[in-house]
Amino acid sequence: MTPSQVVDYLTYANYAHNRRMSPEISPERWANIYPDAAKLEAKFQAAEWIASLSLTTGCTFDELSRAP
């Protein structure tokens, strides 16, 4: 990983943690802290959707990613 990729990974991990710990705070308000909040929110929503599919179907992420 490049230093830039490490920073991106850690920024997203921090964003996702904060979103899960404070769901009452709207994504728009997080933009005051995270300049790329829209991009982070899109990634967060995709990850949450995949997680919910995994919980409801019992499929793993790998199985879901291979689905047609």
N, C-alpha and C positions, 0 to 999 in steps of 0.2 A: 504494500500500500504506500502511496505517496503521502507526504505530509498533508496535502490538501484533502485527500480522501479520508485521512484520519480525522481531520477537523470536521469534515462533512458528516462522518459517521457519529462522532461524539455530539455534534450539534443536534442531529436528528434524535439520538438516544435521549438527550436532555429534553428536547421538545416533547417527545412521546411520553416520557416520564411525567413531565409537568401537566400535559393534557389529561393523563389518566388520574393524576392526583388531585387535579382541580377542574373537574368537568363543568363546573358552574361558570368558569371563565370562557367567554366566547373566543373562537379562533381569531376574530378580528382584533381583539384586545392583545393577543399574543404578538401581533405585528409590531407593537411598541417595543418588544424585546428582541424579536427575531426578524431581521430584515427580509429574509426569504420565507416568511410565515406561510404564504400561499402554497409554495412548493412543498414545504414541510407538512402542511395540513393535508395536501393531496396524498402524499406518501403515507401519512398517518391513517387516513380514511381507508386507503387500499389495504394496509396491514390489518386494520380492524375488521374489514370485510372478509379478508382471507381467514382471520382467526375465528370469526363467527361461523363461516362455512365449515371450518374444521370441527368446531364444536357441535354443529347441528348435523353434519353428515358422518362424523367419525373418521373422515379422510385426513391423511397427512397433507402437509403443504406440497410435497412432491407429487402425491396422487392428484391433488387439485390442479397443479400446474401442467400435468399431462392430459387433463380432461379436454375433450374436443370443444 
